[in-house]
Amino acid sequence: MPKKRGAKLIPVSEDIIEEIIALADRIGKPIRKIVEELLTEGTKIYTRGGIPISQAINEYLLLLEMKRLGFTLIPVSILNKVDNNDEELRKEWLKAGKLIASMMRAQGVKSVDSIVTYLKPVIMDAGEVLLTNNGTEYTLTIVALARNKNGINALISLVMGIVIGLGYNVVETKIDEGIGIIKFVEQV
């Protein structure tokens, strides 16, 4: 005979309970239904993505804002075919990066340390986005192995726009198959 499953009591802080009650009143759903939905969806995020819910929400909001600003997803296979030696195209990538930087600043991001958090959802194909600091110089290394030099060149131009838009000077870039490196310093 199957075991009868019932409700379980889980201690939750009063602040969260008050928020859920207010939410239930606002949208007209029973509290129990809201809690079950939150737990179900939160469990899916942890199970499938292995990331904290707050990170998933931040990435989703970032993608929504980028969509609102006119950004779209482009397959890497297409980026790899685009000739990024065209000066006008490089200017467009820089401009797009500066637009992302404006969005970041509008959301209160002032520190370069946050750049990695913002870049990961933008560069979905990146296996690694690493920021290191050597005194006054920062080095941002991006590994996106599916990209050839054209794809990395486009990516580095976009990221240069972000870095410049956040108030830094780019001092060096390195581009190779699947790897791009940007070195930059604070503006003085």
C-alpha positions in Angstrom: 0.0 0.0 0.0 1.5 3.4 -0.9 2.6 5.7 1.8 0.1 8.5 2.4 1.7 11.9 1.7 0.6 14.9 3.7 1.6 18.5 4.3 4.9 19.2 6.1 5.6 22.2 8.3 8.7 24.1 7.5 9.8 27.1 9.6 10.0 30.3 7.6 10.9 33.8 8.7 8.0 36.1 9.4 9.4 38.6 6.8 9.1 36.1 4.0 5.6 35.0 5.1 4.4 38.7 5.1 5.8 39.1 1.6 4.0 36.0 0.4 0.7 37.1 2.1 1.0 40.5 0.4 1.7 38.8 -2.9 -1.2 36.5 -2.5 -3.5 39.4 -1.8 -2.1 41.4 -4.8 -2.5 38.7 -7.4 -5.5 36.9 -5.8 -4.0 33.4 -5.4 -4.1 31.3 -2.2 -0.9 31.4 -0.2 -0.4 27.6 -0.4 -0.6 27.8 -4.2 2.1 30.5 -4.4 4.4 28.7 -2.0 4.1 25.5 -4.0 4.8 27.3 -7.3 7.8 29.1 -5.8 9.2 25.8 -4.4 8.5 23.9 -7.6 10.1 26.5 -9.9 13.0 27.1 -7.5 13.7 23.4 -7.4 13.7 23.3 -11.2 16.3 26.1 -11.4 18.6 24.4 -8.9 18.1 20.9 -10.5 18.6 22.0 -14.1 20.9 24.9 -13.9 22.7 24.3 -10.6 22.7 28.0 -10.0 21.2 30.1 -7.2 17.7 31.5 -7.9 18.9 35.1 -7.5 21.5 34.5 -10.2 18.8 33.1 -12.6 16.6 36.0 -11.9 19.4 38.6 -12.5 20.3 36.9 -15.7 16.7 36.8 -16.9 16.2 40.5 -16.0 19.5 41.3 -17.9 18.3 39.5 -21.0 14.9 41.2 -20.8 16.6 44.6 -20.6 18.9 43.8 -23.4 15.9 42.7 -25.5 14.2 46.0 -24.7 17.3 47.8 -25.9 17.2 46.0 -29.3 19.7 43.2 -28.7 19.1 39.8 -30.1 20.8 36.4 -29.9 23.1 35.6 -32.8 24.4 32.0 -33.4 28.1 31.7 -33.0 28.3 30.1 -36.5 27.2 33.4 -38.0 29.5 35.5 -35.8 32.4 33.3 -37.0 31.6 34.2 -40.6 31.4 38.0 -40.1 34.4 39.9 -41.2 35.1 41.9 -38.1 38.1 43.8 -39.7 35.5 46.2 -41.1 36.0 49.4 -39.2 32.3 50.4 -39.3 31.3 47.0 -37.9 33.9 47.3 -35.1 32.4 50.7 -34.2 28.9 49.1 -34.0 30.2 46.4 -31.6 31.8 49.1 -29.5 28.6 51.1 -29.5 26.6 48.0 -28.4 29.1 47.4 -25.6 28.8 51.0 -24.4 25.0 50.5 -24.4 25.4 47.5 -22.2 27.7 49.5 -19.9 25.0 52.3 -19.7 22.5 49.6 -18.7 24.9 48.3 -16.0 25.5 51.8 -14.6 21.7 52.4 -14.6 21.4 49.3 -12.4 23.9 50.6 -10.0 27.0 48.8 -11.2 30.1 50.9 -10.8 32.7 48.3 -10.0 34.6 46.4 -12.6 34.3 43.3 -10.4 30.7 43.0 -11.5 31.6 42.8 -15.1 32.0 39.0 -15.0 28.4 38.6 -13.6 27.0 40.6 -16.5 29.1 39.1 -19.2 28.2 35.4 -18.5 24.6 35.7 -19.8 25.7 38.0 -22.7 28.4 35.5 -23.8 26.4 32.3 -23.5 29.0 30.2 -25.3 31.8 31.2 -23.0 33.2 28.4 -21.0 35.2 30.8 -18.8 35.1 34.5 -18.1 38.0 35.4 -15.7 38.9 38.8 -14.3 42.3 39.2 -12.6 43.8 42.3 -11.1 47.6 43.0 -11.1 47.8 46.2 -9.0 46.3 48.9 -11.3 45.8 46.7 -14.4 42.9 44.4 -14.9 43.0 41.4 -17.3 39.7 39.9 -18.6 40.1 36.5 -20.2 37.2 35.0 -22.1 37.3 31.4 -23.4 34.7 30.7 -26.0 36.1 27.6 -27.9 33.3 27.5 -30.5 34.5 30.9 -31.8 37.1 31.4 -34.5 39.2 34.6 -34.7 36.2 36.5 -36.3 33.9 35.5 -33.5 36.4 36.4 -30.8 37.2 39.7 -32.6 33.5 40.6 -32.4 33.3 39.6 -28.8 36.4 41.6 -27.8 35.0 44.7 -29.6 31.7 44.3 -27.7 33.5 43.8 -24.3 35.9 46.8 -25.1 32.8 48.9 -25.4 31.6 47.7 -22.0 34.9 48.4 -20.4 35.2 51.8 -22.0 31.6 52.6 -21.0 32.4 51.7 -17.4 35.2 54.3 -17.4 38.3 52.3 -18.1 41.0 52.6 -20.7 41.9 49.5 -22.8 45.7 49.1 -23.0 46.0 45.8 -24.9 43.9 43.1 -26.6 44.9 39.6 -27.7 42.7 37.6 -30.0 43.1 33.9 -30.9 40.9 31.0 -31.9 38.5 30.6 -28.9 40.3 33.0 -26.6 40.2 36.8 -26.2 42.1 38.8 -23.6 41.6 42.5 -22.7 43.9 44.4 -20.4 42.6 47.7 -19.1 43.2 50.3 -16.4 41.1 52.9 -14.6 40.9 56.3 -16.3 42.9 59.0 -14.5 
